[in-house]
Amino acid sequence: MKPKILAFYGSPRRNGNTATLLHEAVEGAKEEGAEVEEIVLRDLKMSPCLEIYGCKKTGRCAIQDDFQKVYDMLVSCDGIMLASPIFFYAVSAHTKILMDRCQSLWVRKYWLEGRKREPEKARRKALFISVGATKGKRLFDGVILSVKYFLDTFDATLWKSLLYRQLDFMGDVLKHPEYLEECGKAGKDLVAALS
């Protein structure tokens, strides 16, 4: 059976460096037979979390917008690809909205289901791709921690991170074909890891 992978484009630039790298990973996964659903976060109508805790009843977010469809896709997929550029040592605003809206999944897992079941091993694997403009030694530290906690809400683990420094302007990544190749290979390897 073909693994189902969700690929989230978290950059505000549709054809920026981050999107280009994720596209290579997506193509690699498709070459290996995966079914990949690509989601451009900037195109979604998705409110930030309003912390109204409407999710305490059922584990579903009470806000009726595009997140409802994303929620269903997250709980039914086999793997995740998430790509975001770095903004002030954090993910993009578009990516952060997605992460925060998964508070409903956290509530479902730890408040509602947590009382009824034993903790289970994460069954989904995720590839995270990120790009930063500076050389900062700790450029990705905070982001990696946030991504790990985000993934945990829907029983996923961070399988691999591809982190690239000193890419800022549109097209900078094209000067590094080895980065593109690495992402394509990671997409293929993710499919193998999910099989």
ROLOLO-89928 format. One record per residue: residue number from 1; residue in three letters; x, y, z of N, C-alpha, C in turn. Coordinates in steps of 0.001 Angstrom, whole numbers, plus 500000, padded with zeros to 6 digits. Layout:
<NUM, ALA, <X, Y, Z>, <X, Y, Z>, <X, Y, Z>>
...
REM end
This chain:
<1, MET, <500829, 498814, 500000>, <500000, 500000, 500000>, <500876, 501252, 500000>>
<2, LYS, <500527, 502230, 499173>, <501317, 503450, 499073>, <501169, 504288, 500339>>
<3, PRO, <502295, 504752, 500926>, <502160, 505634, 502089>, <501575, 506987, 501680>>
<4, LYS, <500756, 507553, 502572>, <500176, 508877, 502349>, <500994, 509890, 503136>>
<5, ILE, <501520, 510868, 502419>, <502377, 511885, 503034>, <501755, 513263, 502822>>
<6, LEU, <501757, 514066, 503873>, <501342, 515469, 503775>, <502587, 516326, 503694>>
<7, ALA, <502650, 517229, 502741>, <503791, 518135, 502586>, <503304, 519563, 502793>>
<8, PHE, <503759, 520192, 503870>, <503340, 521545, 504218>, <504402, 522567, 503808>>
<9, TYR, <504004, 523460, 502915>, <504871, 524565, 502495>, <504597, 525738, 503438>>
<10, GLY, <505561, 526057, 504293>, <505351, 527077, 505312>, <505916, 528442, 504986>>
<11, SER, <506471, 528606, 503812>, <507061, 529900, 503464>, <506022, 530860, 502910>>
<12, PRO, <506158, 532159, 503208>, <505284, 533127, 502555>, <505598, 533285, 501066>>
<13, ARG, <506794, 532841, 500641>, <507151, 532904, 499222>, <506833, 531572, 498558>>
<14, ARG, <506018, 531630, 497540>, <505581, 530411, 496869>, <506736, 529662, 496195>>
<15, ASN, <507721, 530383, 495669>, <508837, 529750, 494962>, <510184, 530093, 495579>>
<16, GLY, <510187, 530287, 496890>, <511428, 530626, 497587>, <512316, 529409, 497801>>
<17, ASN, <513379, 529618, 498560>, <514351, 528557, 498802>, <513740, 527365, 499537>>
<18, THR, <512937, 527648, 500562>, <512323, 526580, 501344>, <511382, 525757, 500480>>
<19, ALA, <510555, 526442, 499704>, <509599, 525747, 498834>, <510334, 524901, 497782>>
<20, THR, <511419, 525418, 497262>, <512195, 524686, 496258>, <512753, 523394, 496844>>
<21, LEU, <513277, 523472, 498066>, <513824, 522283, 498726>, <512728, 521263, 499031>>
<22, LEU, <511594, 521743, 499531>, <510492, 520818, 499827>, <509986, 520158, 498545>>
<23, HIS, <509923, 520921, 497474>, <509465, 520361, 496196>, <510354, 519177, 495776>>
<24, GLU, <511649, 519297, 496007>, <512569, 518196, 495669>, <512259, 516964, 496507>>
<25, ALA, <511971, 517171, 497800>, <511634, 516044, 498677>, <510328, 515392, 498233>>
<26, VAL, <509362, 516215, 497857>, <508070, 515705, 497376>, <508265, 514856, 496130>>
<27, GLU, <509043, 515366, 495192>, <509289, 514616, 493960>, <509988, 513285, 494249>>
<28, GLY, <510937, 513309, 495183>, <511614, 512064, 495565>, <510636, 511047, 496124>>
<29, ALA, <509718, 511512, 496981>, <508719, 510618, 497573>, <507773, 510063, 496509>>
<30, LYS, <507377, 510908, 495582>, <506482, 510451, 494507>, <507166, 509410, 493625>>
<31, GLU, <508466, 509608, 493371>, <509211, 508640, 492559>, <509219, 507254, 493203>>
<32, GLU, <509134, 507233, 494534>, <509130, 505967, 495262>, <507719, 505416, 495455>>
<33, GLY, <506733, 506073, 494855>, <505373, 505556, 494884>, <504463, 506101, 495966>>
<34, ALA, <504929, 507080, 496726>, <504087, 507654, 497780>, <502995, 508535, 497178>>
<35, GLU, <501899, 508625, 497879>, <500828, 509556, 497539>, <501066, 510808, 498382>>
<36, VAL, <501392, 511913, 497744>, <501749, 513128, 498479>, <500717, 514220, 498233>>
<37, GLU, <500183, 514734, 499322>, <499244, 515865, 499278>, <500028, 517111, 499671>>
<38, GLU, <500127, 518067, 498746>, <500888, 519289, 499001>, <499945, 520394, 499479>>
<39, ILE, <500316, 521039, 500588>, <499494, 522090, 501181>, <500344, 523347, 501345>>
<40, VAL, <499929, 524404, 500665>, <500615, 525692, 500775>, <499893, 526477, 501875>>
<41, LEU, <500531, 526601, 503019>, <499859, 527188, 504183>, <499383, 528615, 503938>>
<42, ARG, <500114, 529388, 503147>, <499699, 530773, 502902>, <498384, 530853, 502136>>
<43, ASP, <497985, 529772, 501476>, <496744, 529767, 500708>, <495517, 529407, 501552>>
<44, LEU, <495745, 528924, 502768>, <494627, 528503, 503605>, <494019, 529688, 504359>>
<45, LYS, <492728, 529607, 504571>, <492045, 530562, 505440>, <492003, 529896, 506813>>
<46, MET, <492980, 530271, 507658>, <493150, 529601, 508930>, <493448, 530624, 510026>>
<47, SER, <492549, 530728, 510961>, <492713, 531636, 512090>, <493800, 531117, 513030>>
<48, PRO, <494465, 532009, 513730>, <495319, 531527, 514826>, <494444, 530877, 515899>>
<49, CYS, <495036, 530106, 516770>, <494312, 529541, 517900>, <493784, 530695, 518751>>
<50, LEU, <492519, 530643, 519105>, <491896, 531691, 519925>, <491808, 531284, 521395>>
<51, GLU, <492308, 530123, 521707>, <492359, 529594, 523079>, <491002, 529674, 523790>>
<52, ILE, <489961, 529267, 523068>, <488629, 529260, 523652>, <488291, 527892, 524237>>
<53, TYR, <489147, 526919, 523984>, <489021, 525560, 524498>, <487685, 524908, 524159>>
<54, GLY, <487169, 525231, 522978>, <486014, 524502, 522477>, <486379, 523056, 522196>>
<55, CYS, <487677, 522784, 522070>, <488153, 521432, 521763>, <488092, 520495, 522974>>
<56, LYS, <487814, 521019, 524167>, <487799, 520170, 525363>, <486685, 519122, 525334>>
<57, LYS, <485648, 519355, 524551>, <484534, 518395, 524504>, <484838, 517197, 523624>>
<58, THR, <485367, 517444, 522437>, <485535, 516354, 521469>, <486968, 516159, 520980>>
<59, GLY, <487844, 517112, 521270>, <489198, 517048, 520731>, <489322, 517669, 519354>>
<60, ARG, <488232, 518245, 518867>, <488249, 518950, 517573>, <488204, 520434, 517831>>
<61, CYS, <488920, 521183, 517002>, <488898, 522637, 517116>, <487495, 523155, 516785>>
<62, ALA, <487055, 524147, 517557>, <485706, 524699, 517363>, <485654, 525743, 516248>>
<63, ILE, <486804, 526242, 515830>, <486838, 527276, 514788>, <486611, 526617, 513427>>
<64, GLN, <485616, 527071, 512718>, <485266, 526482, 511426>, <485974, 527220, 510292>>
<65, ASP, <487107, 526673, 509882>, <487859, 527231, 508761>, <488633, 526100, 508102>>
<66, ASP, <489650, 526419, 507321>, <490373, 525393, 506567>, <491126, 524392, 507440>>
<67, PHE, <491328, 524724, 508713>, <492024, 523772, 509582>, <491237, 522475, 509752>>
<68, GLN, <489921, 522528, 509649>, <489117, 521320, 509821>, <489551, 520228, 508842>>
<69, LYS, <489801, 520611, 507600>, <490256, 519642, 506593>, <491670, 519161, 506917>>
<70, VAL, <492533, 520098, 507337>, <493909, 519740, 507683>, <493925, 518759, 508854>>
<71, TYR, <493075, 518989, 509836>, <492961, 518106, 510999>, <492710, 516664, 510544>>
<72, ASP, <491731, 516495, 509675>, <491390, 515148, 509192>, <492553, 514513, 508438>>
<73, MET, <493267, 515324, 507681>, <494405, 514806, 506925>, <495542, 514393, 507863>>
<74, LEU, <495773, 515172, 508912>, <496846, 514860, 509857>, <496604, 513532, 510570>>
<75, VAL, <495366, 513281, 510961>, <495098, 512059, 511718>, <495009, 510819, 510826>>
<76, SER, <494995, 511013, 509507>, <494895, 509856, 508624>, <496152, 509615, 507772>>
<77, CYS, <497136, 510503, 507839>, <498332, 510340, 507004>, <499326, 509370, 507647>>
<78, ASP, <500304, 508962, 506853>, <501378, 508095, 507336>, <502642, 508877, 507649>>
<79, GLY, <502870, 509950, 506905>, <504091, 510725, 507081>, <503862, 512196, 506807>>
<80, ILE, <504814, 513003, 507268>, <504719, 514463, 507154>, <506019, 515000, 506585>>
<81, MET, <505894, 516000, 505740>, <507020, 516847, 505346>, <506612, 518271, 505710>>
<82, LEU, <507442, 518934, 506451>, <507164, 520302, 506873>, <508371, 521156, 506524>>
<83, ALA, <508129, 522277, 505853>, <509230, 523173, 505495>, <508874, 524593, 505889>>
<84, SER, <509805, 525239, 506582>, <509605, 526631, 506990>, <510936, 527361, 507002>>
<85, PRO, <510936, 528603, 506529>, <512117, 529439, 506724>, <512159, 529903, 508177>>
<86, ILE, <513294, 530424, 508570>, <513461, 530951, 509922>, <513142, 532446, 509939>>
<87, PHE, <512286, 532829, 510885>, <511984, 534227, 511143>, <512261, 534489, 512621>>
<88, PHE, <513284, 535280, 512923>, <513641, 535569, 514312>, <513773, 534288, 515143>>
<89, TYR, <514496, 533329, 514600>, <514803, 532066, 515277>, <513556, 531217, 515548>>
<90, ALA, <512515, 531425, 514775>, <511277, 530651, 514900>, <510770, 530310, 513497>>
<91, VAL, <509703, 529509, 513435>, <509090, 529194, 512148>, <508318, 530409, 511636>>
<92, SER, <507907, 530359, 510387>, <507107, 531433, 509798>, <505751, 531530, 510496>>
<93, ALA, <505096, 532660, 510342>, <503770, 532858, 510941>, <502772, 531837, 510418>>
<94, HIS, <502843, 531529, 509130>, <501920, 530555, 508542>, <502094, 529182, 509205>>
<95, THR, <503341, 528798, 509417>, <503633, 527514, 510046>, <503210, 527521, 511507>>
<96, LYS, <503448, 528631, 512176>, <503093, 528717, 513599>, <501584, 528627, 513805>>
<97, ILE, <500809, 529190, 512900>, <499350, 529061, 513008>, <498954, 527590, 512938>>
<98, LEU, <499522, 526853, 511997>, <499238, 525418, 511900>, <499590, 524718, 513211>>
<99, MET, <500780, 524998, 513725>, <501230, 524349, 514945>, <500290, 524667, 516108>>
<100, ASP, <499935, 525928, 516255>, <499081, 526329, 517377>, <497683, 525742, 517278>>
<101, ARG, <497168, 525616, 516071>, <495834, 525031, 515907>, <495827, 523537, 516271>>
<102, CYS, <496979, 522925, 516286>, <497053, 521524, 516699>, <496954, 521364, 518213>>
<103, GLN, <496713, 522470, 518907>, <496391, 522393, 520335>, <495186, 521469, 520540>>
<104, SER, <494268, 521485, 519587>, <493093, 520612, 519682>, <493502, 519135, 519663>>
<105, LEU, <494515, 518795, 518885>, <495010, 517422, 518863>, <495717, 517076, 520169>>
<106, TRP, <496403, 518071, 520739>, <497050, 517865, 522050>, <495981, 517585, 523107>>
<107, VAL, <494904, 518376, 523087>, <493804, 518177, 524032>, <493213, 516781, 523854>>
<108, ARG, <492986, 516388, 522620>, <492426, 515062, 522346>, <493328, 513964, 522892>>
<109, LYS, <494626, 514098, 522640>, <495567, 513046, 523022>, <495805, 512979, 524523>>
<110, TYR, <496011, 514134, 525145>, <496442, 514131, 526537>, <495332, 514378, 527559>>
<111, TRP, <494275, 515081, 527180>, <493183, 515310, 528124>, <492060, 514296, 527957>>
<112, LEU, <491677, 514040, 526709>, <490543, 513150, 526488>, <490972, 511690, 526406>>
<113, GLU, <491818, 511368, 525446>, <492241, 509977, 525278>, <493272, 509561, 526310>>
<114, GLY, <494035, 510510, 526815>, <495101, 510197, 527777>, <494581, 509518, 529022>>
<115, ARG, <493353, 509777, 529361>, <492759, 509149, 530536>, <492357, 507702, 530249>>
<116, LYS, <492238, 507360, 528961>, <491677, 506062, 528597>, <492697, 505071, 528052>>
<117, ARG, <493872, 505540, 527650>, <494784, 504607, 526990>, <496217, 504776, 527471>>
<118, GLU, <496955, 503724, 527272>, <498382, 503763, 527567>, <499087, 504545, 526458>>
<119, PRO, <500176, 505238, 526794>, <500917, 505941, 525736>, <501404, 504946, 524687>>
<120, GLU, <501298, 505338, 523422>, <501742, 504444, 522352>, <502929, 505046, 521624>>
<121, LYS, <503670, 504186, 520983>, <504820, 504640, 520209>, <504323, 505432, 518999>>
<122, ALA, <505003, 506524, 518711>, <504619, 507343, 517552>, <504675, 506491, 516294>>
<123, ARG, <503625, 506571, 515474>, <503561, 505731, 514279>, <503851, 506503, 513002>>
<124, ARG, <503859, 507810, 513071>, <504152, 508619, 511878>, <505578, 509164, 511966>>
<125, LYS, <506163, 509380, 510793>, <507508, 509961, 510734>, <507443, 511269, 509960>>
<126, ALA, <508322, 512191, 510337>, <508302, 513505, 509705>, <509692, 513941, 509259>>
<127, LEU, <509706, 514597, 508119>, <510895, 515251, 507586>, <510685, 516746, 507751>>
<128, PHE, <511642, 517425, 508357>, <511567, 518878, 508529>, <512696, 519524, 507743>>
<129, ILE, <512333, 520513, 506926>, <513309, 521260, 506128>, <513216, 522725, 506528>>
<130, SER, <514374, 523317, 506809>, <514352, 524727, 507199>, <515564, 525464, 506631>>
<131, VAL, <515340, 526740, 506388>, <516346, 527604, 505777>, <516466, 528880, 506596>>
<132, GLY, <517693, 529279, 506888>, <517937, 530536, 507591>, <518956, 531375, 506854>>
<133, ALA, <518855, 532683, 507021>, <519729, 533596, 506278>, <521097, 533775, 506920>>
<134, THR, <521213, 533513, 508215>, <522467, 533796, 508918>, <523273, 532525, 509159>>
<135, LYS, <524440, 532718, 509790>, <525305, 531599, 510138>, <525042, 531118, 511561>>
<136, GLY, <524140, 531754, 512276>, <523923, 531517, 513706>, <524090, 530078, 514158>>
<137, LYS, <524970, 529866, 515141>, <525266, 528529, 515642>, <524010, 527852, 516189>>
<138, ARG, <523140, 528620, 516819>, <521937, 528053, 517438>, <520679, 528419, 516653>>
<139, LEU, <520857, 528723, 515393>, <519781, 529202, 514532>, <518544, 528311, 514551>>
<140, PHE, <518731, 527008, 514628>, <517614, 526076, 514507>, <517204, 525418, 515838>>
<141, ASP, <517888, 525735, 516914>, <517651, 525038, 518186>, <516196, 525130, 518660>>
<142, GLY, <515677, 526343, 518735>, <514312, 526539, 519224>, <513279, 525933, 518291>>
<143, VAL, <513512, 526070, 516996>, <512586, 525545, 515995>, <512471, 524024, 516103>>
<144, ILE, <513590, 523359, 516251>, <513583, 521895, 516340>, <512766, 521440, 517547>>
<145, LEU, <512929, 522099, 518668>, <512172, 521742, 519861>, <510672, 521937, 519627>>
<146, SER, <510291, 523064, 519034>, <508875, 523325, 518739>, <508303, 522283, 517781>>
<147, VAL, <509062, 521954, 516756>, <508592, 520977, 515764>, <508369, 519613, 516421>>
<148, LYS, <509268, 519201, 517309>, <509111, 517908, 517986>, <507826, 517860, 518806>>
<149, TYR, <507535, 518925, 519534>, <506314, 518950, 520347>, <505065, 519025, 519470>>
<150, PHE, <505150, 519768, 518386>, <504044, 519848, 517429>, <503729, 518461, 516863>>
<151, LEU, <504748, 517744, 516436>, <504564, 516417, 515846>, <503962, 515427, 516837>>
<152, ASP, <504331, 515564, 518088>, <503830, 514655, 519112>, <502305, 514705, 519230>>
<153, THR, <501697, 515835, 518897>, <500242, 515955, 519057>, <499479, 514964, 518186>>
<154, PHE, <500071, 514540, 517078>, <499400, 513550, 516229>, <500271, 512311, 516031>>
<155, ASP, <500990, 511942, 517098>, <501763, 510693, 517145>, <502785, 510581, 516019>>
<156, ALA, <503560, 511636, 515831>, <504639, 511617, 514837>, <505967, 511921, 515527>>
<157, THR, <507032, 511410, 514958>, <508371, 511725, 515462>, <509163, 512416, 514359>>
<158, LEU, <510123, 513206, 514782>, <511003, 513882, 513835>, <512021, 512865, 513342>>
<159, TRP, <511796, 512366, 512140>, <512647, 511339, 511553>, <513960, 511941, 511047>>
<160, LYS, <513880, 513109, 510404>, <515083, 513751, 509873>, <514848, 515252, 509731>>
<161, SER, <515911, 516028, 509988>, <515890, 517480, 509764>, <516977, 517835, 508772>>
<162, LEU, <516619, 518642, 507789>, <517600, 519184, 506845>, <517593, 520701, 507043>>
<163, LEU, <518702, 521206, 507541>, <518784, 522604, 507975>, <519890, 523309, 507197>>
<164, TYR, <519530, 524425, 506575>, <520472, 525110, 505686>, <520628, 526566, 506090>>
<165, ARG, <521873, 526991, 506231>, <522197, 528364, 506615>, <522587, 529200, 505395>>
<166, GLN, <522532, 530498, 505584>, <522982, 531490, 504594>, <522262, 531398, 503252>>
<167, LEU, <520973, 531131, 503316>, <520118, 531204, 502128>, <519043, 532233, 502433>>
<168, ASP, <519043, 533321, 501699>, <518115, 534404, 502020>, <517287, 534819, 500809>>
<169, PHE, <517978, 535220, 499758>, <517275, 535772, 498605>, <516768, 534676, 497676>>
<170, MET, <515663, 534980, 496998>, <515049, 534033, 496072>, <516111, 533488, 495113>>
<171, GLY, <516166, 532169, 495022>, <517093, 531532, 494102>, <518446, 531187, 494697>>
<172, ASP, <518729, 531626, 495933>, <520029, 531307, 496543>, <520292, 529807, 496583>>
<173, VAL, <519249, 529029, 496798>, <519423, 527583, 496937>, <519884, 526940, 495627>>
<174, LEU, <519610, 527581, 494522>, <520009, 527008, 493230>, <521525, 526988, 493052>>
<175, LYS, <522229, 527761, 493887>, <523695, 527740, 493861>, <524243, 526521, 494606>>
<176, HIS, <523333, 525741, 495196>, <523734, 524573, 495990>, <522973, 523329, 495525>>
<177, PRO, <523337, 522801, 494375>, <522636, 521607, 493872>, <522717, 520428, 494841>>
<178, GLU, <523745, 520409, 495681>, <523870, 519319, 496652>, <522738, 519359, 497688>>
<179, TYR, <522213, 520558, 497990>, <521081, 520666, 498919>, <519819, 520087, 498276>>
<180, LEU, <519636, 520414, 497007>, <518470, 519904, 496280>, <518520, 518380, 496199>>
<181, GLU, <519696, 517861, 495919>, <519874, 516417, 495821>, <519617, 515742, 497171>>
<182, GLU, <520095, 516380, 498241>, <519897, 515827, 499580>, <518412, 515761, 499937>>
<183, CYS, <517667, 516782, 499563>, <516229, 516788, 499847>, <515489, 515741, 499021>>
<184, GLY, <515854, 515590, 497760>, <515239, 514557, 496927>, <515471, 513176, 497499>>
<185, LYS, <516689, 512930, 497955>, <517014, 511637, 498557>, <516240, 511440, 499853>>
<186, ALA, <516106, 512497, 500642>, <515363, 512387, 501905>, <513903, 512022, 501646>>
<187, GLY, <513326, 512574, 500588>, <511951, 512218, 500232>, <511825, 510742, 499916>>
<188, LYS, <512787, 510219, 499177>, <512791, 508789, 498858>, <512991, 507946, 500116>>
<189, ASP, <513938, 508383, 500954>, <514234, 507627, 502169>, <513058, 507634, 503152>>
<190, LEU, <512303, 508738, 503179>, <511129, 508788, 504054>, <510130, 507708, 503658>>
<191, VAL, <509922, 507545, 502376>, <508990, 506509, 501896>, <509464, 505127, 502359>>
<192, ALA, <510761, 504879, 502243>, <511302, 503598, 502698>, <511101, 503431, 504201>>
<193, ALA, <511283, 504512, 504968>, <511121, 504443, 506418>, <509675, 504202, 506827>>
<194, LEU, <508739, 504613, 505975>, <507316, 504430, 506268>, <506799, 503065, 505838>>
<195, SER, <507585, 502365, 505030>, <507126, 501079, 504467>, <507349, 499927, 505449>>
REM end
